[in-house]
Amino acid sequence: MSAHWSIRTRLILGATLVLVVFLAGAGWAVQRAHADSVLAQHHARLQTTIYLLMAAAELDDTGALQMPAALAEPRLSMPDSGLVALISDHNGRTLWQSAPFSSPASTDAVASPGQWRFDVAPRPTSRAPYSPGTDLRASVTVLWATSAQALTLTFTVLEDKSALDQELAAFDRTLWSWLGTTAVLLLLTQWLVLHQALRPLQRMAQEIRHIEHGDQSRLEGRYPRELDGLGRNLNLLIEQERARQTRFRQALDDLAHSLKTPLAVLRASLEQPDELATQVRQQVQRMDDIVVHQLGRAGADGAARFTPALLLQPILQRVTESLRKVHADKPLNWQLDCDPTLSWRITEANAFEMLGNLLDNAAKWARDRVQVRLWLEDGQLHLRVMDNGPGFKDPSQVGQRRVRQDEQVPGHGIGLAVVRDLVEGLGGHLEFSRAALGGAQVDVVFPA
């Protein structure tokens, strides 16, 4: 089946093929069953006729077969009735026949006494007034005994098969006409059912085209349960893509705005050659911090519904080991509390970015102690980082997106602003406060 065919075409063609095969098989089975049933009925009537002949047959004192002039089956006395009977002896010689023949009817070899035989026999060409053809035949051989003698007689009844053929042909025409009509009605019904069943998909495809053309912003229709999850996920992907575009646009706008001040300072330093080297060093560092912050904001991955679950303890261990080397000059005591089986839907890059910035900020300001705890509660992921440093001067201003980078407190600005943007992009919540250890405390909560 061609790959570009629609689902409706595939379903209709597949269902049509199955329906045709099924109806053809069912029709053939019914046709054969009816033919066997009608043939059995005809054979039963021929057998009844033979019993009537046996009841009417008599042997006289000389052993000659005597048959009455009028038989119980009136068709045997009518030359054109299509029914003929004959009685033959053990040599196959015809002793009696019901209708006149221009030559005797031929018989097959005599069967064993008591054995019935039902078959289709070729009609003798001499049998008038019928044209050559076939006859239904029933015969039985009996041992006819009287007080004087015993004879072996074979009773045979022949019936024109054309009546059976006409009956079967009429039934076959009726059967296949009804089956054909039924097939057409079923196909029409099936088309209507498929049309109704696929309408939600058509509506969804139409809404997606409207989204592509900018006529609407998301899927708004109500869909069956089977498509409801698909609709939610498509809306989520659309929202993620728009949020990502917004982050990049905002990052570029903020980057251009934030770089104006360092560039203005460098331009002014050209008038003061003695301070040029110092100003270049300071402003380049400032621009580097600004670029890092804006790239971190722009690179936030957004919602992580489609991200596989990630074990968090190995990430925490690797970040801690790296920071031990970075801050090797400080006697830091790292206290880590994380279940080895704890996992969350987050990319490895985002996990490293978030934990790296939070732990690096704590290590910078801690005197000698940093506590990190990760746990699940009510389906939500909680992260808490505490240190025993001086803490935040104004927790409400830490990491604010609208605070200019060159005005933030050194060491407490760029990294935490990146973390705030990343956490918000992932749908989480970030809170800054004073820790029980006396220093800064950062709490991050990701919803279920």
WOPE-V992972 format. One record per residue. RES is the residue in three letters. PSI is psi in degrees with one decimal (NA if undefined). OMEGA is omega in whole degrees, 0 to 359 (NA if undefined). BURIAL is # if it has 16 or more other ideal C-beta (glycine too) atoms within 10 Angstrom, else .. Layout:
# WOPE-V992972
{{RES | PSI | OMEGA | BURIAL} {RES | PSI | OMEGA | BURIAL}}
This chain:
# WOPE-V992972
{{MET | 133.7 | 185 | .} {SER | 142.9 | 184 | .} {ALA | -23.6 | 184 | .} {HIS | -0.3 | 178 | .} {TRP | 146.2 | 181 | .} {SER | 163.8 | 178 | .} {ILE | -40.3 | 180 | .} {ARG | -44.6 | 179 | .} {THR | -43.8 | 179 | .} {ARG | -46.0 | 181 | .} {LEU | -43.3 | 182 | #} {ILE | -44.7 | 180 | #} {LEU | -44.3 | 179 | .} {GLY | -45.9 | 180 | .} {ALA | -37.1 | 178 | #} {THR | -43.8 | 179 | .} {LEU | -46.2 | 179 | .} {VAL | -42.4 | 181 | .} {LEU | -43.8 | 180 | .} {VAL | -45.4 | 179 | .} {VAL | -43.3 | 181 | .} {PHE | -48.5 | 181 | .} {LEU | -37.2 | 178 | #} {ALA | -44.7 | 178 | .} {GLY | -43.2 | 179 | .} {ALA | -41.7 | 178 | .} {GLY | -42.9 | 179 | #} {TRP | -41.3 | 180 | .} {ALA | -44.8 | 179 | .} {VAL | -41.0 | 179 | .} {GLN | -45.6 | 180 | #} {ARG | -40.6 | 180 | .} {ALA | -41.5 | 179 | .} {HIS | -42.2 | 180 | .} {ALA | -43.6 | 179 | .} {ASP | -38.7 | 180 | .} {SER | -45.2 | 180 | .} {VAL | -40.9 | 178 | .} {LEU | -40.0 | 178 | #} {ALA | -37.2 | 178 | .} {GLN | -42.7 | 178 | .} {HIS | -42.9 | 178 | #} {HIS | -37.3 | 179 | #} {ALA | -39.5 | 178 | .} {ARG | -40.3 | 177 | #} {LEU | -38.3 | 178 | #} {GLN | -40.2 | 177 | #} {THR | -39.0 | 178 | .} {THR | -40.8 | 178 | #} {ILE | -39.8 | 178 | #} {TYR | -37.5 | 177 | .} {LEU | -40.1 | 178 | #} {LEU | -41.8 | 180 | #} {MET | -35.1 | 179 | .} {ALA | -29.3 | 182 | .} {ALA | -19.5 | 185 | .} {ALA | 141.8 | 177 | #} {GLU | 152.8 | 174 | .} {LEU | 131.3 | 178 | #} {ASP | -174.0 | 184 | .} {ASP | -23.3 | 180 | .} {THR | -3.3 | 181 | .} {GLY | 9.9 | 180 | .} {ALA | 144.0 | 181 | .} {LEU | 131.5 | 179 | .} {GLN | 127.6 | 178 | .} {MET | 140.7 | 180 | #} {PRO | 158.7 | 180 | .} {ALA | -34.4 | 180 | .} {ALA | 127.7 | 182 | .} {LEU | 160.4 | 181 | #} {ALA | -27.5 | 177 | .} {GLU | 104.2 | 187 | #} {PRO | -25.3 | 182 | .} {ARG | -21.0 | 179 | #} {LEU | -20.1 | 180 | #} {SER | -2.1 | 182 | .} {MET | 120.8 | 184 | .} {PRO | -30.3 | 184 | .} {ASP | 21.7 | 183 | .} {SER | -17.3 | 183 | .} {GLY | 0.0 | 181 | #} {LEU | 127.4 | 183 | #} {VAL | 139.7 | 177 | #} {ALA | 150.3 | 177 | #} {LEU | 154.7 | 179 | #} {ILE | 132.2 | 182 | #} {SER | 160.4 | 180 | #} {ASP | -170.1 | 185 | #} {HIS | -16.1 | 177 | .} {ASN | -2.0 | 182 | .} {GLY | 7.2 | 180 | .} {ARG | 133.4 | 182 | .} {THR | 121.3 | 178 | #} {LEU | -29.2 | 181 | .} {TRP | 144.1 | 173 | .} {GLN | 148.9 | 189 | #} {SER | -40.9 | 184 | #} {ALA | 151.3 | 181 | #} {PRO | 139.0 | 175 | .} {PHE | 147.3 | 174 | .} {SER | -23.5 | 172 | .} {SER | 153.8 | 184 | .} {PRO | 145.8 | 176 | .} {ALA | 134.1 | 181 | #} {SER | 149.3 | 178 | .} {THR | 155.6 | 178 | #} {ASP | -178.8 | 180 | .} {ALA | 147.7 | 182 | .} {VAL | 132.7 | 179 | #} {ALA | 173.9 | 179 | .} {SER | 146.9 | 180 | .} {PRO | 137.5 | 179 | .} {GLY | -3.1 | 183 | .} {GLN | 121.8 | 177 | .} {TRP | 150.5 | 181 | .} {ARG | 124.1 | 178 | .} {PHE | 124.3 | 180 | #} {ASP | -174.5 | 177 | .} {VAL | 124.6 | 185 | .} {ALA | 143.4 | 175 | #} {PRO | 138.9 | 183 | .} {ARG | 134.0 | 176 | #} {PRO | 139.3 | 181 | #} {THR | -18.6 | 182 | .} {SER | -2.3 | 183 | .} {ARG | 112.5 | 179 | #} {ALA | 152.5 | 2 | .} {PRO | 23.5 | 188 | .} {TYR | 146.4 | 177 | #} {SER | 163.4 | 179 | .} {PRO | 140.0 | 180 | .} {GLY | -144.7 | 179 | .} {THR | 154.4 | 179 | #} {ASP | 147.5 | 168 | #} {LEU | 133.6 | 185 | #} {ARG | 136.9 | 172 | #} {ALA | 134.8 | 181 | #} {SER | 154.6 | 176 | #} {VAL | 142.1 | 178 | #} {THR | 129.9 | 181 | #} {VAL | 155.9 | 174 | #} {LEU | 106.9 | 185 | .} {TRP | 114.7 | 185 | #} {ALA | 137.8 | 173 | .} {THR | -178.4 | 180 | .} {SER | -24.2 | 182 | .} {ALA | -40.2 | 184 | .} {GLN | 176.3 | 178 | .} {ALA | 137.1 | 179 | .} {LEU | 151.6 | 173 | #} {THR | 113.6 | 183 | .} {LEU | 142.4 | 177 | #} {THR | 118.3 | 178 | #} {PHE | 126.1 | 182 | #} {THR | 136.0 | 176 | #} {VAL | 130.4 | 179 | #} {LEU | 135.6 | 178 | #} {GLU | 135.3 | 180 | #} {ASP | 125.4 | 184 | #} {LYS | -11.8 | 183 | #} {SER | -33.6 | 179 | .} {ALA | -42.7 | 177 | .} {LEU | -42.5 | 181 | #} {ASP | -39.2 | 179 | .} {GLN | -40.8 | 179 | .} {GLU | -44.1 | 179 | .} {LEU | -40.2 | 181 | #} {ALA | -41.4 | 178 | .} {ALA | -43.1 | 179 | .} {PHE | -42.1 | 181 | .} {ASP | -41.5 | 178 | .} {ARG | -44.1 | 179 | .} {THR | -44.1 | 182 | .} {LEU | -52.2 | 184 | #} {TRP | -26.8 | 175 | .} {SER | -45.3 | 179 | .} {TRP | -40.8 | 178 | .} {LEU | -41.1 | 178 | #} {GLY | -44.2 | 178 | .} {THR | -42.2 | 179 | .} {THR | -41.7 | 180 | .} {ALA | -43.1 | 180 | #} {VAL | -44.1 | 180 | .} {LEU | -41.4 | 179 | .} {LEU | -40.2 | 179 | .} {LEU | -40.8 | 177 | .} {LEU | -43.6 | 178 | .} {THR | -42.8 | 180 | .} {GLN | -40.4 | 178 | .} {TRP | -43.0 | 179 | .} {LEU | -42.8 | 180 | .} {VAL | -44.9 | 179 | .} {LEU | -38.6 | 179 | #} {HIS | -44.6 | 179 | .} {GLN | -39.9 | 183 | .} {ALA | -31.3 | 183 | .} {LEU | -0.7 | 179 | .} {ARG | -39.2 | 176 | .} {PRO | -38.4 | 177 | #} {LEU | -39.4 | 178 | #} {GLN | -41.5 | 179 | .} {ARG | -41.1 | 180 | .} {MET | -44.3 | 179 | #} {ALA | -37.9 | 178 | .} {GLN | -40.4 | 178 | .} {GLU | -39.0 | 179 | #} {ILE | -39.2 | 176 | .} {ARG | -38.8 | 177 | .} {HIS | -37.9 | 177 | .} {ILE | -42.1 | 179 | #} {GLU | -36.7 | 181 | .} {HIS | -4.0 | 179 | .} {GLY | 11.3 | 181 | .} {ASP | -23.1 | 176 | .} {GLN | 163.6 | 189 | .} {SER | -18.2 | 183 | .} {ARG | 170.0 | 176 | .} {LEU | 125.0 | 185 | #} {GLU | -12.6 | 183 | .} {GLY | 160.5 | 174 | .} {ARG | 128.6 | 186 | .} {TYR | 159.5 | 178 | #} {PRO | 164.9 | 184 | .} {ARG | -36.0 | 181 | .} {GLU | -27.3 | 182 | .} {LEU | -6.4 | 184 | #} {ASP | -45.3 | 179 | .} {GLY | -39.6 | 178 | .} {LEU | -42.2 | 179 | .} {GLY | -42.7 | 179 | #} {ARG | -43.7 | 181 | .} {ASN | -37.2 | 177 | .} {LEU | -42.2 | 177 | #} {ASN | -38.8 | 179 | .} {LEU | -43.2 | 178 | .} {LEU | -41.2 | 179 | .} {ILE | -44.1 | 180 | .} {GLU | -39.9 | 178 | .} {GLN | -44.2 | 182 | #} {GLU | -41.0 | 179 | .} {ARG | -38.4 | 178 | .} {ALA | -38.8 | 179 | #} {ARG | -42.2 | 178 | #} {GLN | -39.4 | 178 | .} {THR | -41.6 | 179 | .} {ARG | -43.2 | 179 | #} {PHE | -40.4 | 180 | .} {ARG | -43.7 | 178 | .} {GLN | -40.2 | 180 | .} {ALA | -41.5 | 179 | #} {LEU | -41.7 | 179 | .} {ASP | -46.0 | 181 | .} {ASP | -36.4 | 180 | #} {LEU | -44.8 | 179 | #} {ALA | -40.2 | 181 | .} {HIS | -42.0 | 184 | .} {SER | -28.2 | 182 | #} {LEU | -9.3 | 181 | #} {LYS | -43.6 | 183 | .} {THR | -51.4 | 178 | #} {PRO | -38.7 | 180 | #} {LEU | -37.5 | 177 | .} {ALA | -39.2 | 178 | .} {VAL | -43.4 | 178 | .} {LEU | -38.4 | 180 | #} {ARG | -38.8 | 178 | .} {ALA | -29.9 | 181 | .} {SER | -18.2 | 178 | #} {LEU | -23.9 | 178 | .} {GLU | -11.0 | 182 | .} {GLN | 83.2 | 184 | .} {PRO | -29.7 | 182 | .} {ASP | -31.3 | 182 | .} {GLU | 3.9 | 186 | .} {LEU | -47.5 | 183 | .} {ALA | -43.8 | 180 | .} {THR | -44.7 | 180 | .} {GLN | -39.4 | 178 | #} {VAL | -44.5 | 180 | .} {ARG | -46.7 | 183 | .} {GLN | -45.4 | 184 | .} {GLN | -33.9 | 176 | #} {VAL | -40.9 | 177 | .} {GLN | -41.3 | 179 | .} {ARG | -43.8 | 179 | #} {MET | -35.7 | 177 | #} {ASP | -42.9 | 178 | .} {ASP | -40.6 | 180 | #} {ILE | -45.5 | 180 | #} {VAL | -42.5 | 179 | #} {VAL | -44.8 | 181 | .} {HIS | -47.8 | 183 | #} {GLN | -36.6 | 176 | #} {LEU | -36.3 | 177 | .} {GLY | -41.1 | 177 | #} {ARG | -45.8 | 183 | #} {ALA | -28.5 | 184 | #} {GLY | 0.2 | 178 | #} {ALA | 132.5 | 189 | #} {ASP | -10.1 | 181 | #} {GLY | -162.6 | 184 | #} {ALA | 145.9 | 188 | .} {ALA | 35.0 | 181 | #} {ARG | -34.6 | 185 | .} {PHE | 8.9 | 180 | .} {THR | 134.5 | 178 | #} {PRO | 153.1 | 180 | .} {ALA | 139.9 | 183 | .} {LEU | 131.2 | 175 | #} {LEU | 129.6 | 188 | .} {LEU | -27.8 | 183 | #} {GLN | -43.9 | 178 | #} {PRO | -37.1 | 178 | .} {ILE | -45.1 | 180 | #} {LEU | -40.9 | 180 | #} {GLN | -43.8 | 182 | .} {ARG | -40.2 | 178 | .} {VAL | -43.6 | 181 | #} {THR | -42.9 | 179 | #} {GLU | -39.1 | 179 | .} {SER | -41.3 | 181 | .} {LEU | -27.0 | 175 | #} {ARG | -37.7 | 180 | .} {LYS | -38.5 | 181 | .} {VAL | -41.1 | 183 | .} {HIS | 42.2 | 181 | #} {ALA | -19.3 | 181 | .} {ASP | -7.4 | 181 | .} {LYS | 137.1 | 179 | .} {PRO | 71.4 | 185 | .} {LEU | 138.1 | 175 | #} {ASN | 108.2 | 182 | .} {TRP | 124.6 | 178 | #} {GLN | 108.5 | 185 | .} {LEU | 132.8 | 179 | .} {ASP | 100.8 | 182 | .} {CYS | 126.3 | 177 | #} {ASP | 131.3 | 180 | .} {PRO | -23.8 | 182 | .} {THR | 0.2 | 183 | .} {LEU | 127.0 | 179 | #} {SER | 160.2 | 181 | .} {TRP | 153.4 | 179 | #} {ARG | 94.4 | 180 | .} {ILE | 145.1 | 179 | #} {THR | 153.9 | 180 | .} {GLU | -37.6 | 180 | .} {ALA | -44.3 | 179 | .} {ASN | -38.5 | 179 | #} {ALA | -44.7 | 178 | #} {PHE | -42.0 | 181 | .} {GLU | -47.1 | 183 | #} {MET | -53.8 | 182 | #} {LEU | -37.5 | 181 | #} {GLY | -46.1 | 181 | #} {ASN | -43.2 | 181 | #} {LEU | -45.7 | 182 | #} {LEU | -34.7 | 178 | #} {ASP | -39.1 | 178 | #} {ASN | -42.5 | 179 | #} {ALA | -40.2 | 181 | #} {ALA | -34.1 | 180 | #} {LYS | -40.2 | 189 | #} {TRP | -15.4 | 180 | #} {ALA | 147.1 | 174 | #} {ARG | -50.9 | 181 | #} {ASP | 9.6 | 187 | .} {ARG | 130.9 | 176 | #} {VAL | 129.4 | 178 | #} {GLN | 133.8 | 178 | #} {VAL | 130.2 | 179 | #} {ARG | 134.2 | 176 | .} {LEU | 130.2 | 179 | #} {TRP | 161.7 | 177 | .} {LEU | 139.3 | 178 | .} {GLU | 120.1 | 182 | .} {ASP | 38.1 | 179 | .} {GLY | 0.5 | 180 | .} {GLN | 146.0 | 177 | .} {LEU | 127.0 | 180 | #} {HIS | 136.9 | 176 | .} {LEU | 128.9 | 178 | #} {ARG | 127.2 | 178 | #} {VAL | 125.3 | 181 | #} {MET | 149.5 | 174 | #} {ASP | 170.4 | 180 | #} {ASN | 35.8 | 177 | #} {GLY | -158.7 | 183 | #} {PRO | -16.8 | 180 | .} {GLY | -179.6 | 181 | #} {PHE | 137.4 | 175 | #} {LYS | -44.6 | 179 | .} {ASP | 91.9 | 184 | .} {PRO | -28.4 | 183 | .} {SER | -20.8 | 183 | .} {GLN | -6.5 | 184 | .} {VAL | 127.6 | 174 | #} {GLY | 14.6 | 180 | #} {GLN | 138.3 | 185 | .} {ARG | -30.5 | 186 | .} {ARG | -0.3 | 177 | .} {VAL | 128.7 | 182 | .} {ARG | 141.1 | 186 | .} {GLN | -34.5 | 183 | #} {ASP | -2.8 | 178 | .} {GLU | -0.7 | 182 | .} {GLN | 156.2 | 180 | #} {VAL | 128.7 | 180 | .} {PRO | 132.1 | 179 | .} {GLY | -17.0 | 180 | .} {HIS | 19.4 | 186 | #} {GLY | -68.0 | 189 | #} {ILE | -54.4 | 184 | #} {GLY | -44.5 | 181 | #} {LEU | -31.8 | 175 | #} {ALA | -39.4 | 176 | #} {VAL | -42.9 | 180 | #} {VAL | -42.1 | 180 | #} {ARG | -46.6 | 180 | #} {ASP | -40.5 | 181 | #} {LEU | -45.6 | 181 | #} {VAL | -43.8 | 178 | #} {GLU | -36.3 | 177 | #} {GLY | -28.8 | 178 | #} {LEU | 5.3 | 178 | #} {GLY | 13.7 | 182 | .} {GLY | -175.3 | 182 | #} {HIS | 136.8 | 183 | .} {LEU | 135.9 | 181 | #} {GLU | 132.9 | 178 | .} {PHE | 137.3 | 180 | #} {SER | -177.5 | 177 | .} {ARG | 134.3 | 184 | .} {ALA | 160.2 | 175 | #} {ALA | -22.0 | 178 | .} {LEU | -10.3 | 180 | #} {GLY | -14.8 | 182 | .} {GLY | -144.7 | 183 | #} {ALA | 149.3 | 175 | #} {GLN | 129.7 | 178 | #} {VAL | 124.4 | 178 | #} {ASP | 130.1 | 177 | #} {VAL | 132.4 | 179 | #} {VAL | 124.6 | 175 | .} {PHE | 128.6 | 182 | #} {PRO | 161.7 | 179 | .} {ALA | NA | NA | .}}
